[in-house]
Amino acid sequence: MTETIPLFLSQLQTKGKQPKTISTYEIVLRQFAHWMEETAGELFRPEDVTPIDVAEYRRYLDVNLLQMRFVLDDWLPSSVMKH
């Protein structure tokens, strides 16, 4: 993993972003970097990311997030879902 993500997070902090926002960015960016490494089979390098990579990751999220939602819907009691 490159130093690009920590550098970007530092820039967000300098711009006055809230800690929770920065934490969310970190989680999302690290997940994307991990997906890229798994998909490409090599270390993540932001300069190598293409628009096609981003589109494929969005499709991956669409499928997997939908699956997670269905699992949660089945797993969580309906009383929890109403709150």
PEVEN-V781379 format. One record per pair of residues at least 4 apart in sequence whose ideal C-beta (glycine too) atoms are under 8 Angstrom apart, sorted by the first residue. I is the first residue (numbers start at 1). J is the second residue. If there is no record, write none. Layout:
BEGIN
i = (I;I)
j = (J;J)
END
This chain:
BEGIN
i = (1;1;1;1;1;2;2;2;2;3;4;4;5;5;5;5;5;6;7;8;8;8;9;9;9;9;10;11;12;12;12;12;13;13;17;17;17;18;19;20;21;22;23;24;25;26;27;28;29;30;31;32;32;33;33;34;34;35;35;35;36;36;36;36;36;37;37;37;37;39;39;40;40;45;49;49;50;51;52;53;54;55;56;57;58;59;60;61;62;63;64;65;66;67;68;69;70;71;72;73;76;76;77;78;79)
j = (5;30;33;43;44;43;44;45;46;7;8;46;9;26;29;30;33;10;11;12;25;29;13;22;25;26;14;15;17;21;22;25;17;22;21;22;25;22;23;24;25;26;27;28;29;30;31;32;33;34;35;36;57;37;44;38;44;39;57;60;40;44;49;53;57;41;42;43;44;53;56;44;48;49;53;54;54;55;56;57;58;59;60;61;62;63;64;65;66;67;68;69;70;71;72;73;74;75;76;81;80;81;81;82;83)
END
